[in-house]
Amino acid sequence: MGGVDVTPLDSALPFSAGRTVAASPYGAILHAFSDAYKLERTAQHVRRDGRDDVGVTVVLSGNGYIEQGNNGALLKAGDIAFHAWERPGGGGNLGRYEELRLTVPRSTFLAEMGDTRAYGGRRFGPTPLSGLFVTYLRAFAYSVADMSEAETGIAIEGALHLLRGAINGGAERADGEELSRDALRSLALARIERCLHDPEFGPDRLAADLRISRSRLYAAFAGGEGIAARIREARLDRAHDRIVMMRKTGIRVTSIMTSCGFTDPAAFSRAFRRRFGLSPRELLTQGDG
């Protein structure tokens, strides 16, 4: 895919995806579904293609994550998220996933919504008004093929006006400003999902990636599980979901194990049993018969 690196979350597993796109000079709307994948847009991509638009994503089903600059979040059905293509970032989904995405030129976004640095990588959860925006976007996606260019421009302007009301101007912090504890925790959770495949990824790497001190990182998770435990549990949860999804494909447990950042089969099996009450192979064979 041009402008990004897209790879399946688990390269050894079957992968399917599809999308439909309706484009116009005023913007485009995309309806997509896919199995689990991860997406990286690097500084090299940005320099090479000079793309200068903003994507507004509505999650229809499934779970995912997004990260850009000092913003990041885990995503679920009903959430709205933003990605500014003029800057590096990443994202992905953790299983079967469906989305609607409205893409508009950055100049249009600036005029209707404000500074893209305050939105890129951010999540806004469901509200009654955001539900209205989702309904509008669905209707737009179904009817855009029959619209004239002028009608498409009016519809996109209306969508952004509704979106601005739905989030109530809630994005005001730009990169470089102090992250709140909740925002830092949200960003850290997105980074964890993005890096689970790497066995070297841990609390020190997470703090370094976020350019914060270990003490500030741990403070964001105060009152709950530690960082190392949160990363381990996220690895185990992903492995559990992959095993359940792929019982009929003949995939080996060791392949899922390594794709989730584990390197020691015995340690993986022990940790898995402690969390779920059965071993990975026992979970796998539950689907037999």
N, C-alpha and C positions, 0 to 999 in steps of 0.2 A: 504494500500500500504506500503510495507516494507521500512523502513528508513525515512518515513515522516508521518505526520498527514495530511490527505486530507479530507476536509468537504465541502459540498455544501455551496455556499455563502449565500443562503437562505434555511434553512433546511426544511421549510414547503412546498417548491415548488418541482415539479417533476425534476428529474435529470437524464441525460443520458450522456454516454461517451463511447469512444472506442479508441483502438490503435492497431497498428501493429508494431512489433519489429523485426529487423534483427540484430543478434549479431555475433560477431567474437572475437578472442583474441586481435584484434587490436582496437576494439571499436564497437559501436552499433549505428544504426540509427532508430529513432522512428517517426512514423507519428501518431498524436493523434488529437482527437477532443472531445469537451465536452461542457456542459453547465457551468454556473458560479460556480467556486469553489475557495477555499483558501487552501494554502499548507504551512505547517510549518515544518521545519527541525530543531530540537532542539539540544542542546549540548548532551543531553542524547542519541538521535538518533546517533550522530556522534560517541560517545564512544561505543555504542552497536554494530554497524555494521562495523565500520572501513572503510567505503567506501571511495575510494581515486581516484575518476575520476572527470572529468569536463564536464558539459553539455553546448553545444552551441545551442541555440534555435533560430529558424527563425519563426516569427509570420506570418502565411499565411492569417489569417482573424480574426477579433475581436479586443478587447482591453483588456489589462491586466496590471500587475505591477510585479516588482521584487525588492527584497531588500536583501543585504548581506553585513555585516560589515558597512563600511562607504559609500557604494554605493547603489543606488536605482533609479528607474525610472518607469514612466508610459510607456506602450508598445502599439504599434499599428501595423497594417499590414505593412510588409516590414522591421520591425526592427529586429536586431540581439541582443541577450542578452546572458549573461554568468552566470553559477552557478557552484561554486566549492563545491563538495560534502563533502570535508573534514572539512567544517566549517558550523555553523548554518546559516540559512537564511529563507526567506519566499517569497511567490509569489502567484499569482492567476490570474484568468481572470474574467471579469465583465459581460460576456454574452456568447453567442455562440462563440466558439473559436476553431481555428485550428492551429497546429504548426508542424514543422519538428524539430527534435532534434538530433544532433550528439553528442555522448558521447564517450570520449576517456580517457585512463589512464592519471593520472596527469603527469607522467614522459614524456609521449608523448607530452602533452600540453606544459610542461616546455621547451622541446627541440625545439618545433616549434613556440611557441607563447610568452613564458616568464612567469613571476611570476603570479600565479593564484590570488594572493591578489589584483593585479591591475585590474583584469577583473571581478571577481565575483560580481554580482549585477549590472553590467553596461549595458547600452544600446547604440547601434550604429545605427543611422538612415539610411534610404535608400540612396544609392549613385549608380552611374552606375556600379562600381566595386562590391559593395555588391549585386546588382541585378544579376551580373554574378555568384557570389557565391551561391545565392539562386537557380538559374537555375541549377547549377552543383549539388547542394544537392538534388534537386528534381529528376534529372536523376539518381543519385546514389541510391536514395531510391527505384526507380522503377527497377533497374537492379541488386541490391546487392544480391538478392536471387540466381542469376545465377553465381555469382562470386566465384572463389576459395578463400581460405584464403589469399594467396599471393596477388591476385588481389585486395582483400578488403583492405589489408594493404597499397598497392600503392595508391588506391583511397582515403583513409583517409589522407594519407600524402599529396596528391594533394589538398584535400579540405582545409587542414590547411594552406598550402602554399598560396592558393588563398585567404583565409580568412585574413591572415596576411597582404597581399597586400591591401585587401578591406578596412581594418580599419587603414592602414598606421601606424602601431605601436602606435596607439593613446592612449593606456592605459599604463601610466607610474607611476601613483600615487598609492602607497600602503597604507593600513590602517595605521592610526596614523599620516599621513601627513595632512597638512591644506587643508580643503575643500574649493574650490572656491565657490563664491556666487551661480553660476548656478548649480554646483554639489550639494550644500546643498539644494537648492530649489527642485531639482529633487528627492533627497532622501526624503525630507519632503513630497512631493506629493505622493510618493510610500507608505510611512508610513501612511498617511491619508487614502488611499484606503484600506490598510491592517487592519485598526482599526475602520472603520466607524460603525461597528456593536456595539461597546462599547459606551453606553451613557455617560460614565465618561471621554471619550477621548476628550481632548481640547488642547489649546495652551500650557498650563503648562506641561501636560503629553507629548506632542510632543517634547518640548524642552528637557525634562528629558530623553525621550527615545533616542534622538539623542546626548545626553550628551553635549549640548551647552547651552549658556545663552539665555534668552528670547530676549535680545536686538539683538544678532547675528541672531536668527531665524527671527525676524521681519525685520531685514535689508535685508535678502534674498528675502523678499516679498515686499520690498519698491517700491513705485510707482504704486502699484496695490491694490488689496483687502487685508484686514487684515486676520490674520490667522483664527480667529474664523469664519469670514464670508466665508472663503474658505472651511473650514470644513463643515459648514452648507450647502453651495451650493453643495458640493460633496454628502452629505447625500440626499439632495433633488433630485439631478440628478439621483442617484442610485435608489431612490424610484420611480421616474418617469419611468425609463427604466424597472423596475420590473413590474410595473402596466401595461405598454404597452405590455410587453412580455406575461403576464399571464392573460389577460382578459378572456380567454376561460377556465381557469382551476378551477374557483370557489374559488380562494384564497381570503382571507379576507384582506382588506386594513390594518387592524390593525397588521396583521402578517408581511406585508411588512414594515410597519412603524417601528416596533420594530427591525426588522433585519437591519434597516438602522440607528439605534441608537437614535430614537425618543421615548420619554416616555409619552408625553402629546398630546393626539389626537387633541385637539382644537388648540394648538400652531402649531402642524404639519400641520393641514389644512390651517391655516392662512398663514404660511410661504410658503406652496406649492402654494396657490393662488397668493401670491405676485410674486412668481418667474415665474409661468406658466400661470397665468390668469384664472385658473379654479381649483376647488377643486380636491382632489384625487378621490373621488367617481364620480365626473363628468367625469374625464378622463377615469375611469374604464367603465362607461356606454357608452362612445363613441363607444365602440366596439360592442354594442348590436345591434340587428336587422340585 
